[in-house]
């Protein structure tokens, strides 16, 4: 039996993603896939948007400001760097998961349509 964990529309809320993965016992304290994921007994499927925060409040929280100003080039750069950092961490997790973590765009999905 395979346990499926589906996570939809992350919208840059990576803290929430990692909490969900920890609660599902899909990630260890070092951010690596756990044995059930590595062995294929658990499959994590991400559906929907991974990046771009849903609203200005999400961007503000991500870069640590009270009010996000999309016309402020410094804030734009900080937001982009934050998203890149988070995506690299996610990619490392996916790459280490032996094909058992996929997103809707992945050509490696064992579950067609996901």
Residue pairs with C-beta under 8 A, 6 or more apart in sequence:
1 41
2 40
2 41
2 42
2 43
3 24
3 36
3 41
3 42
3 43
4 42
4 43
4 44
4 45
4 111
5 20
5 21
5 24
5 26
5 42
5 43
5 44
5 45
6 44
6 45
6 46
6 47
6 114
7 17
7 20
7 44
7 45
7 46
7 47
8 46
8 47
8 48
9 47
9 48
9 49
10 16
10 17
10 46
10 48
10 49
10 50
10 51
11 49
11 50
11 51
11 52
11 53
11 54
11 58
12 50
12 51
12 52
12 53
12 54
12 58
12 62
12 83
12 86
13 53
13 58
14 86
14 89
14 90
17 90
18 27
18 31
21 27
21 44
24 42
24 44
25 34
25 36
25 42
26 33
26 34
26 36
26 37
26 42
26 44
27 33
27 34
27 37
27 93
28 34
31 89
31 92
31 93
32 93
32 96
33 93
33 96
33 97
33 98
33 100
33 101
34 42
35 41
36 42
37 43
37 44
37 97
37 98
37 100
37 101
38 96
38 97
38 98
38 100
40 98
40 100
42 100
43 100
43 101
43 102
43 110
43 111
44 97
44 100
44 101
44 102
45 101
45 102
45 103
45 109
45 111
45 114
46 101
46 102
46 103
46 104
47 103
47 104
47 114
48 104
50 87
50 90
50 103
51 83
51 86
51 87
52 83
53 59
53 61
53 62
53 79
56 67
56 68
56 70
57 68
59 68
59 70
59 75
59 79
60 66
60 67
60 68
62 79
62 82
62 83
63 75
63 78
63 79
63 82
65 75
68 75
68 79
69 75
70 76
93 101
94 101
94 102
94 103
94 106
99 108
99 110
100 110
102 108
102 109
102 110
102 111
102 114
103 109
104 114
